[in-house]
């Protein structure tokens, strides 16, 4: 089960002020989260789910959408067989994805030598460069420090972030197993991440780096990931998930992740069920005009 379908994730989403729902019936499980939009509109979202589909489940979604005044339902299942069933009940493929549909996963059951051998030669070289700079990997609760690094990266790479409180609540939610980790040089954090452990997998969820030009040749991100991979192996985890690639939107980041030699995994993507066809059409037109 994906961590997005756990009770802890629902509790986290609730802490953000969202209304949440849980469906468990006839062997089907689904976390359902209400996402609010401007003009008092909203939609229902099922991340990495549902686990299956029945007529009763679809009727539950329609009833819930009516009660919550939601004009559509978005599902992002991980199983192709679930997609086929969703489409039979009126779900349509959507271009707008909330979770990445492609990711890179490293098999941690391999030895360090095997992992190095699978990497692009430039990645191996950059790890060696990073190891010459007397870095330290530091685990500590410091969302303020992570926020500073994240804002550096977001400004430089032109992407939006969540609110600061999102990361604070993610790292303090009981049982979530998410924490901040930093690469420090002379006591100064120059790269950081939020990673999470669930099941047999470590997930690299968010990352940031100080964009001061003097740090760029030090290759801190390579040190960060290589050390996290080794820590995850030490904890007995079997996989290291880079949590998303998109060659069109983020070519540099995608190339960086692919060069670690992991397996590329592709999920089916995003599927929408319009409940109010009128408002769904208006929403699509407004979104396409942005």
N, C-alpha and C positions, 0 to 999 in steps of 0.2 A: 504493500500500500504506500502511495506517495505521502510525504509528510503534509501535503496540502489537503489530504483527506483525513487528517487526525483531529481528535478533539482539541488538542493543544492549538492547532492552527485556527480552529473556530474561536477558541478563547482569545487568541491574539487579534483576530479580525473584530471580535466584539469589543476589545479594548480600544480599537480605533474608532469606535462609534458606529460601526455597521451592524445592521440586523442580520442574524445568522439563523440557519435552520439545519436540521439533521434528519435525513430519511434513512430508515432501516426497516426493510420489509421484503419478504419473499427472496431473501438472499441478496438484495440490492442495497448498496450503501452509497450515500452522496452527501457531502458537505455543500450547502447552498448559502451563498452570501449575497446580500442585497447591496448593489453599488448605486449610489445616488448620483444624479446628473443635474445640471441646471434646469430651472423652470419646474422644479418639483417632480421631475421625471426620474425613473430608476429602472434598472434591469436586474435580473437574478443571474448569478454566476456560479458555475460548478467547475472548480479547478481540478484538473487531472481526474475527472470523473464524468458520469457516474460509473459504477462497476458493472452495471447491466441496465437493461431497459425492459419494462413491461407496460401494458396498457394502464395499469393502476398507477404506475410511477408517473407516466405522462399526464394522467388526469390530476394527480397530486400537484405537479408543476403548474398546470393551468389554473387550478384552484388557488394555489399559493400566489401566483402572479396576479390573479384577480383581487385577492385580499390585500396584496401589497401595492396594487396599482402599478405593477411592472409591465412595461410594454413589450419586452422580449426576454427570452432566457438564452444565456450563452453557456455552452458546455465545451470543455476541452479534454475529452477522454484520451487515454493512452492506448486503448485497444481498438484495432480496426473492426473487430466484430461488433463492438458497441456502436461505432459510427454507422455501420450498416443498419442497425436497429433504429438509431436516432433518425436517420434519413427516412426510414419508413413511416415515421410519425411526424414528418414535416420539418425537421431541422435541415438547414441549408448551410453550405460551406461559407465561412466568413473570412475576409482578408484581415480583419482586425483580431490579433492574438494578444492575450494578456500574458500568457506564459510562453516562453520560447518553444517552438516546435522542433528545433534541432539542438542537440547538445553534444559534447565530447566527454566520454567517460573513460578513465584510465583503470585498467585491471590491476589492483593492488596485490593480487596473489602472485604476481610476477616478482622476481628478485629485482633489486636496485639495478643490477647490471643489465638485466633484460629490459627494464624500463628505459634506461639510458640508451640502449641499443635501438629502441623503437622511435626515439626522438629524431627530429630534424637535426642535422649536424650543427646548425647555428644555435639551436636551443641548448645542446650540450655545451657548446663553446661559451654561451652567455652564462650558463650556470657556473662554469669554471671562473669566468671573469668576476661574477658576483661573490664567489667564495673567497676572493682575494681582499675583500674590503672590510673585513672584521665586523660583519653584520651580526646582529643578535635578533633572534625570533622571540618576541615577548607576548605572552598571553595576559591580558588584563582587561578589566571592565573600564572602558574609556570611549564612550560613544562621542564625547566632545572631540577627542583627538581624531577619531575616525571621520567625523563629520567634516573637519577641516580638510583632510586629505581627499575626501569624496568631492567636496566643492571645487578643489583644485582641478580634479580630473574632469568633472562635469563641464566646467567652464572651458577647459582646453579642448575637450572632445565634443562639445556642443550636444549634450544630452541632459534631460531633466531627471531630477531625483524625487524621491518621496520627501515629505516633511521630516525634519530632524526627529520629531517624536516617534515616527514610524520605526526608526532604527533603535531608538531607546527602548521602546516597548518590546521589539523583537528580541533584544538581547537580555531583557529582564523578565520575560514571560516564564513562569515556573514550568520546568519540564521540556522547554523548547529546545534546549541543547544548542543554542546559538550564542556565539561569543565573538568579541573583537580580538584581533591578533595583529601585531605590528612588526615591521622590520625596522630596527633602530641602528643608526650610525652615530657613534660618539654621543649616545644617549638621546638622539633626536629621531622621532619616528618619521620615516620618509616614504613608507608604503604601509598599507593596512588593508584588512579584509574583515568581513563578517562571514564566518563559516558555520555550518550546522551539521550535526551528525544525526542520522535517522536510519534505523535498521542496520544494514551492513555498508552504508554509503556515507561518505563525507561530501558535503555540497559547498562549493565556493559561490556564495550568493551575491556579495557586493564587494567592490574593491576600489581603492583610491591611492593616489601617489602625489607626493610633493613635486610640482613641475619646475622647481628651480633647476636651471640648466646644468648646474654642477653635479646633480644627482643622476642625470640621464645615463652617463657612461657606466655607472655602477651596476646597472642591471638588477635593481632591487626586486622587481616583480618575479624574476626567475628564481631568485633566492627564496622568496616568499612561497611560491608554489612547490618548489622542490622540497623545502623543509616541511611544509604541510603534508605533502605526499608521504614523507618518511614518518611523520608523527601519526598519520592515519594508519599506516601499515603497522606501527608499533601498537596502536590501540586494537588491532585485529580487524579493521574494516577491510572490505573487499573491493570497494570502488571509490574513485574520486571523480566527482561530477563537476565539470566547469560551468554548468548551469547556463547554457545558451550560447548559440552562435548564429550570426546572420551576416552572410557575406555582402549583401547589398547595403544594409544600413551601417554595419560596423566591420568593414573589411580588415582593418588593422588588428582589432581585437580577435576577430575570427581566425585570422592567420596565426596569431600568437597561440591561440588555444589548440588549433589543429596541429601545430608543429610539435606538440608534446607527445604525439604518436598514439593517442587514445582512439577508441572506437566512436565513430559518428553514429548517433542514434537519432532517428526522426520519428516524431509522434504525428498522429493524423492531423492535428491543427485545431481550429476553432469552428464551432457550428452553432448557428442561431435558430431559435424558434420564435418567429414573430407572434406575439399575442394580440397586439394592436397593429394591424398592417399599416394603418395610416401613420401613426407616430413612428413606426419602424422605418418607413419610407422617408419621412421627414428627417429623421436622425441620420440615415445613410446619406441623404443629399447634403445636409449640413457638414457632415464629416468629410465628404469627398471634396467640398469646396474650401476646406481649410488649407 
